[in-house]
Amino acid sequence: MKKPETVKSLEELGRTQLSKSFFMREFLYSEISQIEGISNIPDNPDLAIAAGKKLCENVLEPIQDALGRISVRSAYRSCEVNQKGNEKGFNCAENEKNYAGHIWDRRDGEYMGATACVIVTSFLPYYDRTKNWTALAWWIHDHIQAYANMTFFPKYAAFNITWHESPNYPKYIYSYAENPHTGKSSGYLTKKDMSDFSSLHQQFYQEFIQQL
Protein backbone atom coordinates (compact mmCIF):
# COMPACT_ATOMS: atom_id res chain seq x y z
CA MET A 1 0.00 0.00 0.00
CA LYS A 2 1.29 3.46 -0.93
CA LYS A 3 1.26 6.34 1.54
CA PRO A 4 -2.29 7.77 1.40
CA GLU A 5 -2.52 11.11 -0.38
CA THR A 6 -6.30 11.32 -0.85
CA VAL A 7 -9.29 11.10 1.47
CA LYS A 8 -10.31 7.83 -0.16
CA SER A 9 -6.93 6.17 0.28
CA LEU A 10 -6.69 7.37 3.90
CA GLU A 11 -10.17 5.96 4.51
CA GLU A 12 -8.98 2.63 3.14
CA LEU A 13 -6.02 2.65 5.52
CA GLY A 14 -8.24 3.55 8.45
CA ARG A 15 -10.62 0.69 7.64
CA THR A 16 -7.82 -1.87 7.86
CA GLN A 17 -8.77 -4.38 10.54
CA LEU A 18 -5.80 -5.09 12.80
CA SER A 19 -7.57 -7.67 14.98
CA LYS A 20 -11.11 -8.73 15.82
CA SER A 21 -11.80 -5.50 17.76
CA PHE A 22 -9.34 -2.91 16.49
CA PHE A 23 -9.07 -0.94 13.25
CA MET A 24 -6.18 1.23 12.11
CA ARG A 25 -8.19 4.45 12.26
CA GLU A 26 -8.39 4.58 16.06
CA PHE A 27 -4.59 4.46 16.34
CA LEU A 28 -3.97 7.44 14.03
CA TYR A 29 -5.42 10.25 16.16
CA SER A 30 -2.85 12.65 17.61
CA GLU A 31 -3.33 15.93 19.48
CA ILE A 32 0.10 17.04 18.24
CA SER A 33 -1.00 16.37 14.68
CA GLN A 34 -4.24 18.30 15.19
CA ILE A 35 -2.75 21.39 16.84
CA GLU A 36 0.48 21.59 14.86
CA GLY A 37 -1.19 20.87 11.50
CA ILE A 38 1.02 17.89 10.66
CA SER A 39 -0.50 14.80 9.06
CA ASN A 40 -0.13 11.62 11.08
CA ILE A 41 0.03 9.19 8.16
CA PRO A 42 2.53 6.31 7.79
CA ASP A 43 5.18 6.59 5.08
CA ASN A 44 5.17 2.78 4.99
CA PRO A 45 1.57 1.70 5.63
CA ASP A 46 2.30 -2.00 5.12
CA LEU A 47 4.92 -2.03 7.88
CA ALA A 48 2.69 0.01 10.19
CA ILE A 49 -0.18 -2.42 9.59
CA ALA A 50 2.01 -5.49 10.16
CA ALA A 51 3.39 -4.14 13.44
CA GLY A 52 -0.03 -2.91 14.55
CA LYS A 53 -1.57 -6.32 13.94
CA LYS A 54 1.01 -7.97 16.16
CA LEU A 55 0.39 -5.43 18.93
CA CYS A 56 -3.37 -5.85 18.72
CA GLU A 57 -3.53 -9.62 18.27
CA ASN A 58 -0.88 -10.58 20.83
CA VAL A 59 -1.20 -7.86 23.47
CA LEU A 60 -4.29 -5.65 23.32
CA GLU A 61 -6.90 -8.27 22.42
CA PRO A 62 -5.94 -10.66 25.26
CA ILE A 63 -6.10 -7.79 27.76
CA GLN A 64 -9.47 -6.66 26.45
CA ASP A 65 -10.84 -10.22 26.40
CA ALA A 66 -10.03 -10.61 30.08
CA LEU A 67 -10.52 -7.12 31.54
CA GLY A 68 -12.97 -5.36 29.22
CA ARG A 69 -12.78 -2.37 26.93
CA ILE A 70 -9.45 -0.76 26.15
CA SER A 71 -9.46 2.96 25.32
CA VAL A 72 -6.63 4.05 23.03
CA ARG A 73 -5.06 7.26 24.30
CA SER A 74 -2.16 7.61 21.87
CA ALA A 75 -0.53 5.19 19.47
CA TYR A 76 0.99 5.61 16.02
CA ARG A 77 3.07 8.72 15.33
CA SER A 78 4.63 9.70 12.04
CA CYS A 79 8.26 10.76 12.19
CA GLU A 80 7.20 14.38 11.64
CA VAL A 81 4.65 14.30 14.46
CA ASN A 82 7.01 12.58 16.86
CA GLN A 83 9.85 14.98 16.06
CA LYS A 84 7.61 17.98 16.70
CA GLY A 85 6.48 16.41 19.98
CA ASN A 86 10.09 15.91 21.01
CA GLU A 87 11.11 19.44 20.03
CA LYS A 88 8.24 20.99 21.99
CA GLY A 89 8.56 18.79 25.07
CA PHE A 90 5.33 16.83 24.57
CA ASN A 91 6.68 13.64 26.19
CA CYS A 92 7.95 12.20 22.91
CA ALA A 93 11.35 10.54 22.80
CA GLU A 94 13.73 11.23 19.92
CA ASN A 95 12.69 9.62 16.66
CA GLU A 96 15.45 7.00 16.67
CA LYS A 97 14.41 5.88 20.16
CA ASN A 98 10.80 5.59 19.03
CA TYR A 99 11.42 3.47 15.93
CA ALA A 100 9.35 0.27 16.36
CA GLY A 101 7.72 2.06 19.28
CA HIS A 102 5.24 4.85 18.62
CA ILE A 103 6.70 5.09 15.11
CA TRP A 104 5.29 1.83 13.78
CA ASP A 105 6.53 2.25 10.22
CA ARG A 106 10.24 2.37 11.05
CA ARG A 107 12.19 -0.68 12.13
CA ASP A 108 14.45 -0.81 15.16
CA GLY A 109 17.43 -2.14 13.27
CA GLU A 110 16.01 -5.27 11.60
CA TYR A 111 13.02 -5.59 13.95
CA MET A 112 9.52 -4.18 13.81
CA GLY A 113 7.45 -3.15 16.80
CA ALA A 114 4.55 -0.99 17.93
CA THR A 115 3.51 0.94 21.05
CA ALA A 116 0.13 2.25 22.17
CA CYS A 117 -0.83 4.27 25.22
CA VAL A 118 -4.06 2.79 26.55
CA ILE A 119 -6.50 2.88 29.47
CA VAL A 120 -8.27 -0.21 30.81
CA THR A 121 -11.63 1.30 31.71
CA SER A 122 -12.67 -1.48 34.12
CA PHE A 123 -9.60 -0.64 36.21
CA LEU A 124 -10.59 2.99 36.81
CA PRO A 125 -12.90 2.50 39.86
CA TYR A 126 -10.26 0.41 41.62
CA TYR A 127 -7.50 2.84 40.71
CA ASP A 128 -9.54 5.87 41.81
CA ARG A 129 -10.01 4.24 45.19
CA THR A 130 -6.54 2.79 45.76
CA LYS A 131 -4.10 4.54 43.38
CA ASN A 132 -2.57 1.08 43.06
CA TRP A 133 -1.52 0.95 39.40
CA THR A 134 0.72 -2.02 40.23
CA ALA A 135 -2.34 -4.32 40.35
CA LEU A 136 -2.88 -3.86 36.62
CA ALA A 137 0.83 -3.93 35.84
CA TRP A 138 1.39 -7.23 37.64
CA TRP A 139 -1.73 -8.82 36.11
CA ILE A 140 -0.51 -8.02 32.61
CA HIS A 141 3.01 -9.19 33.46
CA ASP A 142 1.66 -12.54 34.67
CA HIS A 143 -0.86 -13.12 31.88
CA ILE A 144 0.32 -11.36 28.68
CA GLN A 145 3.65 -12.88 27.81
CA ALA A 146 3.95 -11.07 24.46
CA TYR A 147 4.34 -7.56 25.90
CA ALA A 148 7.83 -6.09 25.56
CA ASN A 149 7.58 -3.28 28.12
CA MET A 150 5.13 -1.02 29.91
CA THR A 151 5.36 2.52 31.25
CA PHE A 152 2.60 3.78 33.57
CA PHE A 153 1.41 7.35 34.10
CA PRO A 154 -0.59 8.83 37.02
CA LYS A 155 -3.65 10.03 35.04
CA TYR A 156 -6.19 7.17 34.79
CA ALA A 157 -3.32 4.66 35.19
CA ALA A 158 -2.78 5.07 31.46
CA PHE A 159 0.22 3.16 30.21
CA ASN A 160 2.38 2.67 27.16
CA ILE A 161 2.56 -0.97 26.16
CA THR A 162 4.85 -2.28 23.44
CA TRP A 163 5.07 -5.36 21.26
CA HIS A 164 8.51 -5.88 19.73
CA GLU A 165 9.77 -8.51 17.34
CA SER A 166 13.24 -8.95 18.87
CA PRO A 167 13.53 -11.89 21.32
CA ASN A 168 16.25 -9.94 23.14
CA TYR A 169 14.31 -6.70 23.58
CA PRO A 170 14.59 -5.47 27.19
CA LYS A 171 11.42 -6.35 29.10
CA TYR A 172 10.42 -4.12 31.99
CA ILE A 173 7.68 -2.22 33.79
CA TYR A 174 8.41 1.42 34.58
CA SER A 175 6.17 4.08 36.11
CA TYR A 176 5.93 7.83 36.59
CA ALA A 177 3.17 7.24 39.16
CA GLU A 178 3.96 6.77 42.83
CA ASN A 179 4.27 3.15 43.89
CA PRO A 180 1.80 2.76 46.79
CA HIS A 181 3.81 -0.12 48.25
CA THR A 182 7.20 1.61 48.32
CA GLY A 183 6.33 5.32 48.19
CA LYS A 184 8.76 5.86 45.31
CA SER A 185 7.56 8.56 42.91
CA SER A 186 8.93 6.81 39.81
CA GLY A 187 11.13 3.94 38.74
CA TYR A 188 11.13 0.31 37.72
CA LEU A 189 8.53 -2.04 39.10
CA THR A 190 10.39 -4.96 37.59
CA LYS A 191 12.85 -5.89 34.86
CA LYS A 192 14.76 -9.01 33.91
CA ASP A 193 17.58 -8.62 36.43
CA MET A 194 15.23 -8.08 39.40
CA SER A 195 14.37 -10.97 41.74
CA ASP A 196 10.58 -10.64 41.32
CA PHE A 197 10.61 -10.71 37.52
CA SER A 198 9.96 -14.44 37.07
CA SER A 199 7.64 -15.07 40.03
CA LEU A 200 3.84 -14.80 40.11
CA HIS A 201 2.13 -11.82 41.70
CA GLN A 202 -1.49 -12.75 42.43
CA GLN A 203 -1.39 -11.04 45.80
CA PHE A 204 -1.07 -7.65 44.11
CA TYR A 205 -4.08 -7.92 41.80
CA GLN A 206 -6.42 -10.42 43.48
CA GLU A 207 -8.65 -7.70 44.97
CA PHE A 208 -9.01 -5.94 41.63
CA ILE A 209 -9.86 -9.14 39.74
CA GLN A 210 -12.48 -10.10 42.32
CA GLN A 211 -14.29 -6.80 41.67
CA LEU A 212 -14.71 -7.36 37.92
C-alpha positions as CSV (number, residue, x, y, z in Angstrom):
1,M,0.0,0.0,0.0
2,K,1.3,3.5,-0.9
3,K,1.3,6.3,1.5
4,P,-2.3,7.8,1.4
5,E,-2.5,11.1,-0.4
6,T,-6.3,11.3,-0.8
7,V,-9.3,11.1,1.5
8,K,-10.3,7.8,-0.2
9,S,-6.9,6.2,0.3
10,L,-6.7,7.4,3.9
11,E,-10.2,6.0,4.5
12,E,-9.0,2.6,3.1
13,L,-6.0,2.7,5.5
14,G,-8.2,3.6,8.5
15,R,-10.6,0.7,7.6
16,T,-7.8,-1.9,7.9
17,Q,-8.8,-4.4,10.5
18,L,-5.8,-5.1,12.8
19,S,-7.6,-7.7,15.0
20,K,-11.1,-8.7,15.8
21,S,-11.8,-5.5,17.8
22,F,-9.3,-2.9,16.5
23,F,-9.1,-0.9,13.3
24,M,-6.2,1.2,12.1
25,R,-8.2,4.4,12.3
26,E,-8.4,4.6,16.1
27,F,-4.6,4.5,16.3
28,L,-4.0,7.4,14.0
29,Y,-5.4,10.3,16.2
30,S,-2.9,12.7,17.6
31,E,-3.3,15.9,19.5
32,I,0.1,17.0,18.2
33,S,-1.0,16.4,14.7
34,Q,-4.2,18.3,15.2
35,I,-2.8,21.4,16.8
36,E,0.5,21.6,14.9
37,G,-1.2,20.9,11.5
38,I,1.0,17.9,10.7
39,S,-0.5,14.8,9.1
40,N,-0.1,11.6,11.1
41,I,0.0,9.2,8.2
42,P,2.5,6.3,7.8
43,D,5.2,6.6,5.1
44,N,5.2,2.8,5.0
45,P,1.6,1.7,5.6
46,D,2.3,-2.0,5.1
47,L,4.9,-2.0,7.9
48,A,2.7,0.0,10.2
49,I,-0.2,-2.4,9.6
50,A,2.0,-5.5,10.2
51,A,3.4,-4.1,13.4
52,G,0.0,-2.9,14.6
53,K,-1.6,-6.3,13.9
54,K,1.0,-8.0,16.2
55,L,0.4,-5.4,18.9
56,C,-3.4,-5.8,18.7
57,E,-3.5,-9.6,18.3
58,N,-0.9,-10.6,20.8
59,V,-1.2,-7.9,23.5
60,L,-4.3,-5.7,23.3
61,E,-6.9,-8.3,22.4
62,P,-5.9,-10.7,25.3
63,I,-6.1,-7.8,27.8
64,Q,-9.5,-6.7,26.4
65,D,-10.8,-10.2,26.4
66,A,-10.0,-10.6,30.1
67,L,-10.5,-7.1,31.5
68,G,-13.0,-5.4,29.2
69,R,-12.8,-2.4,26.9
70,I,-9.4,-0.8,26.2
71,S,-9.5,3.0,25.3
72,V,-6.6,4.0,23.0
73,R,-5.1,7.3,24.3
74,S,-2.2,7.6,21.9
75,A,-0.5,5.2,19.5
76,Y,1.0,5.6,16.0
77,R,3.1,8.7,15.3
78,S,4.6,9.7,12.0
79,C,8.3,10.8,12.2
80,E,7.2,14.4,11.6
81,V,4.6,14.3,14.5
82,N,7.0,12.6,16.9
83,Q,9.9,15.0,16.1
84,K,7.6,18.0,16.7
85,G,6.5,16.4,20.0
86,N,10.1,15.9,21.0
87,E,11.1,19.4,20.0
88,K,8.2,21.0,22.0
89,G,8.6,18.8,25.1
90,F,5.3,16.8,24.6
91,N,6.7,13.6,26.2
92,C,8.0,12.2,22.9
93,A,11.4,10.5,22.8
94,E,13.7,11.2,19.9
95,N,12.7,9.6,16.7
96,E,15.5,7.0,16.7
97,K,14.4,5.9,20.2
98,N,10.8,5.6,19.0
99,Y,11.4,3.5,15.9
100,A,9.4,0.3,16.4
101,G,7.7,2.1,19.3
102,H,5.2,4.8,18.6
103,I,6.7,5.1,15.1
104,W,5.3,1.8,13.8
105,D,6.5,2.3,10.2
106,R,10.2,2.4,11.0
107,R,12.2,-0.7,12.1
108,D,14.5,-0.8,15.2
109,G,17.4,-2.1,13.3
110,E,16.0,-5.3,11.6
111,Y,13.0,-5.6,13.9
112,M,9.5,-4.2,13.8
113,G,7.4,-3.2,16.8
114,A,4.6,-1.0,17.9
115,T,3.5,0.9,21.0
116,A,0.1,2.2,22.2
117,C,-0.8,4.3,25.2
118,V,-4.1,2.8,26.6
119,I,-6.5,2.9,29.5
120,V,-8.3,-0.2,30.8
121,T,-11.6,1.3,31.7
122,S,-12.7,-1.5,34.1
123,F,-9.6,-0.6,36.2
124,L,-10.6,3.0,36.8
125,P,-12.9,2.5,39.9
126,Y,-10.3,0.4,41.6
127,Y,-7.5,2.8,40.7
128,D,-9.5,5.9,41.8
129,R,-10.0,4.2,45.2
130,T,-6.5,2.8,45.8
131,K,-4.1,4.5,43.4
132,N,-2.6,1.1,43.1
133,W,-1.5,1.0,39.4
134,T,0.7,-2.0,40.2
135,A,-2.3,-4.3,40.4
136,L,-2.9,-3.9,36.6
137,A,0.8,-3.9,35.8
138,W,1.4,-7.2,37.6
139,W,-1.7,-8.8,36.1
140,I,-0.5,-8.0,32.6
141,H,3.0,-9.2,33.5
142,D,1.7,-12.5,34.7
143,H,-0.9,-13.1,31.9
144,I,0.3,-11.4,28.7
145,Q,3.6,-12.9,27.8
146,A,3.9,-11.1,24.5
147,Y,4.3,-7.6,25.9
148,A,7.8,-6.1,25.6
149,N,7.6,-3.3,28.1
150,M,5.1,-1.0,29.9
151,T,5.4,2.5,31.2
152,F,2.6,3.8,33.6
153,F,1.4,7.4,34.1
154,P,-0.6,8.8,37.0
155,K,-3.6,10.0,35.0
156,Y,-6.2,7.2,34.8
157,A,-3.3,4.7,35.2
158,A,-2.8,5.1,31.5
159,F,0.2,3.2,30.2
160,N,2.4,2.7,27.2
161,I,2.6,-1.0,26.2
162,T,4.9,-2.3,23.4
163,W,5.1,-5.4,21.3
164,H,8.5,-5.9,19.7
165,E,9.8,-8.5,17.3
166,S,13.2,-9.0,18.9
167,P,13.5,-11.9,21.3
168,N,16.2,-9.9,23.1
169,Y,14.3,-6.7,23.6
170,P,14.6,-5.5,27.2
171,K,11.4,-6.4,29.1
172,Y,10.4,-4.1,32.0
173,I,7.7,-2.2,33.8
174,Y,8.4,1.4,34.6
175,S,6.2,4.1,36.1
176,Y,5.9,7.8,36.6
177,A,3.2,7.2,39.2
178,E,4.0,6.8,42.8
179,N,4.3,3.2,43.9
180,P,1.8,2.8,46.8
181,H,3.8,-0.1,48.3
182,T,7.2,1.6,48.3
183,G,6.3,5.3,48.2
184,K,8.8,5.9,45.3
185,S,7.6,8.6,42.9
186,S,8.9,6.8,39.8
187,G,11.1,3.9,38.7
188,Y,11.1,0.3,37.7
189,L,8.5,-2.0,39.1
190,T,10.4,-5.0,37.6
191,K,12.9,-5.9,34.9
192,K,14.8,-9.0,33.9
193,D,17.6,-8.6,36.4
194,M,15.2,-8.1,39.4
195,S,14.4,-11.0,41.7
196,D,10.6,-10.6,41.3
197,F,10.6,-10.7,37.5
198,S,10.0,-14.4,37.1
199,S,7.6,-15.1,40.0
200,L,3.8,-14.8,40.1
201,H,2.1,-11.8,41.7
202,Q,-1.5,-12.7,42.4
203,Q,-1.4,-11.0,45.8
204,F,-1.1,-7.7,44.1
205,Y,-4.1,-7.9,41.8
206,Q,-6.4,-10.4,43.5
207,E,-8.6,-7.7,45.0
208,F,-9.0,-5.9,41.6
209,I,-9.9,-9.1,39.7
210,Q,-12.5,-10.1,42.3
211,Q,-14.3,-6.8,41.7
212,L,-14.7,-7.4,37.9
